[in-house]
Amino acid sequence: MQMIWLACLPFSLWQYCGWAMLPIAGLISFVLLGIEEIGVYIEEPFSLLPLESLCKKLVNRINGKSLGFHQVHIYQVVLFDSVGNA
């Protein structure tokens, strides 16, 4: 709907502005389409970011840290049991 309005804008401005309607229509189109594009980015800001790969890296790091914690914990239990039995 906005594109139809912008396409008709030069015809409606011709009567009042003459040849000056070309830069005026261009400026109005630039501003309105820029606002439209900003609205698209605001609606879905995370489509630009690689969130899936970032989340996978974080999950792998967290799993690696927790796996390391369990291995250290098991090693400590085995070590203390062997010291206590000796």
Summary of the structure (lengths in Angstrom):
residues: 86
radius of gyration: 31.8
end to end distance: 84.4
largest distance: 102.9
contacts: 167
relative contact order: 0.06
helix: 93%
strand: 0%
